Every structure is written in C-alpha cells, then in structure tokens.
Amino acid sequence: MVVLIMVTIRTMRVPVKMPLLAKVIEIVSGISTLMTTIVTIMVMVTVNKKLF
C-alpha cells in the first residue's frame, strides 16, 4: 500500500507524456481510495456490532 503511494508520487514527478499512464495512475489512486473507504466502513460496522 505504502509502496503503491510512493510509486504514484514518483511517477507524478516525471512529466506525464503518455495520457494512458496518467489515466492508469488516476484509476489506481481511485481504487486505493475506494479500498480504504471500504475497509474503514467494515471496521466501523464490526466495532458497532461489538459495542451493541
């Protein structure tokens, strides 16, 4: 996960000449954001079930 972010930052530093690469980076960052959101929701649901 951390490696993915580092690679994305490193790739973004390089001037993006290929629109395809930019699109791939956009999709990857979008997916990682989505996964983080899903994990957070799952954790919150689990905590709520334990509390109540």
mmCIF file as gemmi writes it, N, C-alpha and C atoms, coordinates in Angstrom:
data_model
loop_
_atom_site.group_PDB
_atom_site.id
_atom_site.type_symbol
_atom_site.label_atom_id
_atom_site.label_alt_id
_atom_site.label_comp_id
_atom_site.label_asym_id
_atom_site.label_entity_id
_atom_site.label_seq_id
_atom_site.pdbx_PDB_ins_code
_atom_site.Cartn_x
_atom_site.Cartn_y
_atom_site.Cartn_z
_atom_site.occupancy
_atom_site.B_iso_or_equiv
_atom_site.pdbx_formal_charge
_atom_site.auth_seq_id
_atom_site.auth_asym_id
_atom_site.pdbx_PDB_model_num
ATOM 1 N N . MET Axp A 1 ? 0.829 -1.2 0 1 0 ? 1 A 1
ATOM 2 C CA . MET Axp A 1 ? 0 0 0 1 0 ? 1 A 1
ATOM 3 C C . MET Axp A 1 ? 0.872 1.262 0 1 0 ? 1 A 1
ATOM 4 N N . VAL Axp A 2 ? 1.829 1.305 0.934 1 0 ? 2 A 1
ATOM 5 C CA . VAL Axp A 2 ? 2.745 2.452 1.023 1 0 ? 2 A 1
ATOM 6 C C . VAL Axp A 2 ? 3.605 2.53 -0.233 1 0 ? 2 A 1
ATOM 7 N N . VAL Axp A 3 ? 4.049 1.357 -0.691 1 0 ? 3 A 1
ATOM 8 C CA . VAL Axp A 3 ? 4.882 1.281 -1.906 1 0 ? 3 A 1
ATOM 9 C C . VAL Axp A 3 ? 4.11 1.844 -3.094 1 0 ? 3 A 1
ATOM 10 N N . LEU Axp A 4 ? 2.824 1.504 -3.172 1 0 ? 4 A 1
ATOM 11 C CA . LEU Axp A 4 ? 1.955 1.966 -4.255 1 0 ? 4 A 1
ATOM 12 C C . LEU Axp A 4 ? 1.878 3.49 -4.275 1 0 ? 4 A 1
ATOM 13 N N . ILE Axp A 5 ? 1.714 4.081 -3.088 1 0 ? 5 A 1
ATOM 14 C CA . ILE Axp A 5 ? 1.644 5.538 -2.966 1 0 ? 5 A 1
ATOM 15 C C . ILE Axp A 5 ? 2.979 6.162 -3.394 1 0 ? 5 A 1
ATOM 16 N N . MET Axp A 6 ? 4.085 5.57 -2.937 1 0 ? 6 A 1
ATOM 17 C CA . MET Axp A 6 ? 5.417 6.071 -3.282 1 0 ? 6 A 1
ATOM 18 C C . MET Axp A 6 ? 5.645 6.025 -4.791 1 0 ? 6 A 1
ATOM 19 N N . VAL Axp A 7 ? 5.248 4.919 -5.402 1 0 ? 7 A 1
ATOM 20 C CA . VAL Axp A 7 ? 5.402 4.759 -6.853 1 0 ? 7 A 1
ATOM 21 C C . VAL Axp A 7 ? 4.561 5.798 -7.589 1 0 ? 7 A 1
ATOM 22 N N . THR Axp A 8 ? 3.345 6.023 -7.103 1 0 ? 8 A 1
ATOM 23 C CA . THR Axp A 8 ? 2.449 7.013 -7.719 1 0 ? 8 A 1
ATOM 24 C C . THR Axp A 8 ? 3.067 8.404 -7.653 1 0 ? 8 A 1
ATOM 25 N N . ILE Axp A 9 ? 3.603 8.767 -6.488 1 0 ? 9 A 1
ATOM 26 C CA . ILE Axp A 9 ? 4.231 10.084 -6.302 1 0 ? 9 A 1
ATOM 27 C C . ILE Axp A 9 ? 5.443 10.219 -7.222 1 0 ? 9 A 1
ATOM 28 N N . ARG Axp A 10 ? 6.244 9.175 -7.282 1 0 ? 10 A 1
ATOM 29 C CA . ARG Axp A 10 ? 7.446 9.181 -8.114 1 0 ? 10 A 1
ATOM 30 C C . ARG Axp A 10 ? 7.079 9.328 -9.586 1 0 ? 10 A 1
ATOM 31 N N . THR Axp A 11 ? 6.007 8.636 -9.989 1 0 ? 11 A 1
ATOM 32 C CA . THR Axp A 11 ? 5.563 8.69 -11.39 1 0 ? 11 A 1
ATOM 33 C C . THR Axp A 11 ? 5.006 10.069 -11.714 1 0 ? 11 A 1
ATOM 34 N N . MET Axp A 12 ? 4.319 10.684 -10.728 1 0 ? 12 A 1
ATOM 35 C CA . MET Axp A 12 ? 3.718 12.002 -10.934 1 0 ? 12 A 1
ATOM 36 C C . MET Axp A 12 ? 4.787 13.087 -11.056 1 0 ? 12 A 1
ATOM 37 N N . ARG Axp A 13 ? 5.933 12.877 -10.429 1 0 ? 13 A 1
ATOM 38 C CA . ARG Axp A 13 ? 7.028 13.856 -10.513 1 0 ? 13 A 1
ATOM 39 C C . ARG Axp A 13 ? 7.536 13.947 -11.94 1 0 ? 13 A 1
ATOM 40 N N . VAL Axp A 14 ? 7.583 12.792 -12.599 1 0 ? 14 A 1
ATOM 41 C CA . VAL Axp A 14 ? 8.005 12.748 -14.002 1 0 ? 14 A 1
ATOM 42 C C . VAL Axp A 14 ? 6.903 13.385 -14.846 1 0 ? 14 A 1
ATOM 43 N N . PRO Axp A 15 ? 7.274 14.294 -15.766 1 0 ? 15 A 1
ATOM 44 C CA . PRO Axp A 15 ? 6.251 14.894 -16.634 1 0 ? 15 A 1
ATOM 45 C C . PRO Axp A 15 ? 5.53 13.805 -17.418 1 0 ? 15 A 1
ATOM 46 N N . VAL Axp A 16 ? 4.23 13.768 -17.259 1 0 ? 16 A 1
ATOM 47 C CA . VAL Axp A 16 ? 3.452 12.701 -17.893 1 0 ? 16 A 1
ATOM 48 C C . VAL Axp A 16 ? 3.261 13.022 -19.371 1 0 ? 16 A 1
ATOM 49 N N . LYS Axp A 17 ? 3.979 12.231 -20.193 1 0 ? 17 A 1
ATOM 50 C CA . LYS Axp A 17 ? 3.883 12.422 -21.64 1 0 ? 17 A 1
ATOM 51 C C . LYS Axp A 17 ? 2.786 11.539 -22.218 1 0 ? 17 A 1
ATOM 52 N N . MET Axp A 18 ? 2.54 10.415 -21.544 1 0 ? 18 A 1
ATOM 53 C CA . MET Axp A 18 ? 1.539 9.48 -22.043 1 0 ? 18 A 1
ATOM 54 C C . MET Axp A 18 ? 0.222 9.672 -21.29 1 0 ? 18 A 1
ATOM 55 N N . PRO Axp A 19 ? -0.852 9.997 -21.994 1 0 ? 19 A 1
ATOM 56 C CA . PRO Axp A 19 ? -2.166 10.149 -21.345 1 0 ? 19 A 1
ATOM 57 C C . PRO Axp A 19 ? -2.629 8.841 -20.708 1 0 ? 19 A 1
ATOM 58 N N . LEU Axp A 20 ? -2.219 7.723 -21.296 1 0 ? 20 A 1
ATOM 59 C CA . LEU Axp A 20 ? -2.6 6.403 -20.781 1 0 ? 20 A 1
ATOM 60 C C . LEU Axp A 20 ? -2.041 6.202 -19.376 1 0 ? 20 A 1
ATOM 61 N N . LEU Axp A 21 ? -0.774 6.589 -19.184 1 0 ? 21 A 1
ATOM 62 C CA . LEU Axp A 21 ? -0.126 6.454 -17.877 1 0 ? 21 A 1
ATOM 63 C C . LEU Axp A 21 ? -0.85 7.3 -16.839 1 0 ? 21 A 1
ATOM 64 N N . ALA Axp A 22 ? -1.216 8.52 -17.24 1 0 ? 22 A 1
ATOM 65 C CA . ALA Axp A 22 ? -1.952 9.414 -16.345 1 0 ? 22 A 1
ATOM 66 C C . ALA Axp A 22 ? -3.284 8.79 -15.946 1 0 ? 22 A 1
ATOM 67 N N . LYS Axp A 23 ? -3.947 8.169 -16.922 1 0 ? 23 A 1
ATOM 68 C CA . LYS Axp A 23 ? -5.237 7.519 -16.665 1 0 ? 23 A 1
ATOM 69 C C . LYS Axp A 23 ? -5.071 6.345 -15.713 1 0 ? 23 A 1
ATOM 70 N N . VAL Axp A 24 ? -4.006 5.565 -15.903 1 0 ? 24 A 1
ATOM 71 C CA . VAL Axp A 24 ? -3.722 4.405 -15.043 1 0 ? 24 A 1
ATOM 72 C C . VAL Axp A 24 ? -3.485 4.867 -13.603 1 0 ? 24 A 1
ATOM 73 N N . ILE Axp A 25 ? -2.684 5.919 -13.439 1 0 ? 25 A 1
ATOM 74 C CA . ILE Axp A 25 ? -2.394 6.478 -12.107 1 0 ? 25 A 1
ATOM 75 C C . ILE Axp A 25 ? -3.697 6.937 -11.45 1 0 ? 25 A 1
ATOM 76 N N . GLU Axp A 26 ? -4.548 7.6 -12.245 1 0 ? 26 A 1
ATOM 77 C CA . GLU Axp A 26 ? -5.834 8.098 -11.757 1 0 ? 26 A 1
ATOM 78 C C . GLU Axp A 26 ? -6.699 6.945 -11.254 1 0 ? 26 A 1
ATOM 79 N N . ILE Axp A 27 ? -6.767 5.878 -12.048 1 0 ? 27 A 1
ATOM 80 C CA . ILE Axp A 27 ? -7.572 4.703 -11.698 1 0 ? 27 A 1
ATOM 81 C C . ILE Axp A 27 ? -7.021 4.028 -10.443 1 0 ? 27 A 1
ATOM 82 N N . VAL Axp A 28 ? -5.69 3.851 -10.402 1 0 ? 28 A 1
ATOM 83 C CA . VAL Axp A 28 ? -5.045 3.18 -9.258 1 0 ? 28 A 1
ATOM 84 C C . VAL Axp A 28 ? -5.293 3.951 -7.961 1 0 ? 28 A 1
ATOM 85 N N . SER Axp A 29 ? -5.112 5.278 -8.016 1 0 ? 29 A 1
ATOM 86 C CA . SER Axp A 29 ? -5.337 6.086 -6.81 1 0 ? 29 A 1
ATOM 87 C C . SER Axp A 29 ? -6.808 6.057 -6.412 1 0 ? 29 A 1
ATOM 88 N N . GLY Axp A 30 ? -7.689 6.014 -7.404 1 0 ? 30 A 1
ATOM 89 C CA . GLY Axp A 30 ? -9.119 5.914 -7.145 1 0 ? 30 A 1
ATOM 90 C C . GLY Axp A 30 ? -9.477 4.607 -6.466 1 0 ? 30 A 1
ATOM 91 N N . ILE Axp A 31 ? -8.888 3.511 -6.953 1 0 ? 31 A 1
ATOM 92 C CA . ILE Axp A 31 ? -9.145 2.181 -6.382 1 0 ? 31 A 1
ATOM 93 C C . ILE Axp A 31 ? -8.626 2.114 -4.944 1 0 ? 31 A 1
ATOM 94 N N . SER Axp A 32 ? -7.415 2.636 -4.704 1 0 ? 32 A 1
ATOM 95 C CA . SER Axp A 32 ? -6.845 2.592 -3.349 1 0 ? 32 A 1
ATOM 96 C C . SER Axp A 32 ? -7.692 3.409 -2.376 1 0 ? 32 A 1
ATOM 97 N N . THR Axp A 33 ? -8.218 4.547 -2.847 1 0 ? 33 A 1
ATOM 98 C CA . THR Axp A 33 ? -9.107 5.37 -2.015 1 0 ? 33 A 1
ATOM 99 C C . THR Axp A 33 ? -10.379 4.603 -1.687 1 0 ? 33 A 1
ATOM 100 N N . LEU Axp A 34 ? -10.929 3.944 -2.706 1 0 ? 34 A 1
ATOM 101 C CA . LEU Axp A 34 ? -12.154 3.151 -2.545 1 0 ? 34 A 1
ATOM 102 C C . LEU Axp A 34 ? -11.936 2.024 -1.544 1 0 ? 34 A 1
ATOM 103 N N . MET Axp A 35 ? -10.794 1.317 -1.667 1 0 ? 35 A 1
ATOM 104 C CA . MET Axp A 35 ? -10.469 0.202 -0.775 1 0 ? 35 A 1
ATOM 105 C C . MET Axp A 35 ? -10.342 0.693 0.663 1 0 ? 35 A 1
ATOM 106 N N . THR Axp A 36 ? -9.673 1.833 0.849 1 0 ? 36 A 1
ATOM 107 C CA . THR Axp A 36 ? -9.507 2.41 2.182 1 0 ? 36 A 1
ATOM 108 C C . THR Axp A 36 ? -10.87 2.726 2.794 1 0 ? 36 A 1
ATOM 109 N N . THR Axp A 37 ? -11.758 3.297 1.984 1 0 ? 37 A 1
ATOM 110 C CA . THR Axp A 37 ? -13.112 3.634 2.441 1 0 ? 37 A 1
ATOM 111 C C . THR Axp A 37 ? -13.867 2.379 2.861 1 0 ? 37 A 1
ATOM 112 N N . ILE Axp A 38 ? -13.793 1.327 2.024 1 0 ? 38 A 1
ATOM 113 C CA . ILE Axp A 38 ? -14.481 0.06 2.315 1 0 ? 38 A 1
ATOM 114 C C . ILE Axp A 38 ? -13.969 -0.543 3.618 1 0 ? 38 A 1
ATOM 115 N N . VAL Axp A 39 ? -12.646 -0.569 3.786 1 0 ? 39 A 1
ATOM 116 C CA . VAL Axp A 39 ? -12.036 -1.118 4.998 1 0 ? 39 A 1
ATOM 117 C C . VAL Axp A 39 ? -12.497 -0.341 6.225 1 0 ? 39 A 1
ATOM 118 N N . THR Axp A 40 ? -12.497 0.996 6.114 1 0 ? 40 A 1
ATOM 119 C CA . THR Axp A 40 ? -12.933 1.855 7.226 1 0 ? 40 A 1
ATOM 120 C C . THR Axp A 40 ? -14.37 1.545 7.608 1 0 ? 40 A 1
ATOM 121 N N . ILE Axp A 41 ? -15.248 1.429 6.603 1 0 ? 41 A 1
ATOM 122 C CA . ILE Axp A 41 ? -16.671 1.126 6.855 1 0 ? 41 A 1
ATOM 123 C C . ILE Axp A 41 ? -16.805 -0.232 7.542 1 0 ? 41 A 1
ATOM 124 N N . MET Axp A 42 ? -16.06 -1.239 7.036 1 0 ? 42 A 1
ATOM 125 C CA . MET Axp A 42 ? -16.118 -2.584 7.616 1 0 ? 42 A 1
ATOM 126 C C . MET Axp A 42 ? -15.678 -2.567 9.074 1 0 ? 42 A 1
ATOM 127 N N . VAL Axp A 43 ? -14.607 -1.837 9.379 1 0 ? 43 A 1
ATOM 128 C CA . VAL Axp A 43 ? -14.097 -1.731 10.753 1 0 ? 43 A 1
ATOM 129 C C . VAL Axp A 43 ? -15.146 -1.079 11.647 1 0 ? 43 A 1
ATOM 130 N N . MET Axp A 44 ? -15.752 0.006 11.153 1 0 ? 44 A 1
ATOM 131 C CA . MET Axp A 44 ? -16.778 0.714 11.934 1 0 ? 44 A 1
ATOM 132 C C . MET Axp A 44 ? -17.973 -0.192 12.226 1 0 ? 44 A 1
ATOM 133 N N . VAL Axp A 45 ? -18.385 -0.963 11.222 1 0 ? 45 A 1
ATOM 134 C CA . VAL Axp A 45 ? -19.513 -1.888 11.388 1 0 ? 45 A 1
ATOM 135 C C . VAL Axp A 45 ? -19.169 -2.95 12.432 1 0 ? 45 A 1
ATOM 136 N N . THR Axp A 46 ? -17.947 -3.488 12.356 1 0 ? 46 A 1
ATOM 137 C CA . THR Axp A 46 ? -17.502 -4.516 13.3 1 0 ? 46 A 1
ATOM 138 C C . THR Axp A 46 ? -17.486 -3.956 14.727 1 0 ? 46 A 1
ATOM 139 N N . VAL Axp A 47 ? -16.969 -2.742 14.885 1 0 ? 47 A 1
ATOM 140 C CA . VAL Axp A 47 ? -16.908 -2.094 16.204 1 0 ? 47 A 1
ATOM 141 C C . VAL Axp A 47 ? -18.315 -1.878 16.751 1 0 ? 47 A 1
ATOM 142 N N . ASN Axp A 48 ? -19.229 -1.436 15.887 1 0 ? 48 A 1
ATOM 143 C CA . ASN Axp A 48 ? -20.623 -1.207 16.301 1 0 ? 48 A 1
ATOM 144 C C . ASN Axp A 48 ? -21.283 -2.497 16.761 1 0 ? 48 A 1
ATOM 145 N N . LYS Axp A 49 ? -20.999 -3.601 16.067 1 0 ? 49 A 1
ATOM 146 C CA . LYS Axp A 49 ? -21.581 -4.896 16.433 1 0 ? 49 A 1
ATOM 147 C C . LYS Axp A 49 ? -21.059 -5.36 17.79 1 0 ? 49 A 1
ATOM 148 N N . LYS Axp A 50 ? -19.785 -5.051 18.076 1 0 ? 50 A 1
ATOM 149 C CA . LYS Axp A 50 ? -19.188 -5.455 19.351 1 0 ? 50 A 1
ATOM 150 C C . LYS Axp A 50 ? -19.731 -4.606 20.497 1 0 ? 50 A 1
ATOM 151 N N . LEU Axp A 51 ? -19.979 -3.334 20.217 1 0 ? 51 A 1
ATOM 152 C CA . LEU Axp A 51 ? -20.473 -2.428 21.264 1 0 ? 51 A 1
ATOM 153 C C . LEU Axp A 51 ? -21.923 -2.723 21.624 1 0 ? 51 A 1
ATOM 154 N N . PHE Axp A 52 ? -22.749 -2.987 20.602 1 0 ? 52 A 1
ATOM 155 C CA . PHE Axp A 52 ? -24.18 -3.201 20.858 1 0 ? 52 A 1
ATOM 156 C C . PHE Axp A 52 ? -24.538 -4.685 20.8 1 0 ? 52 A 1
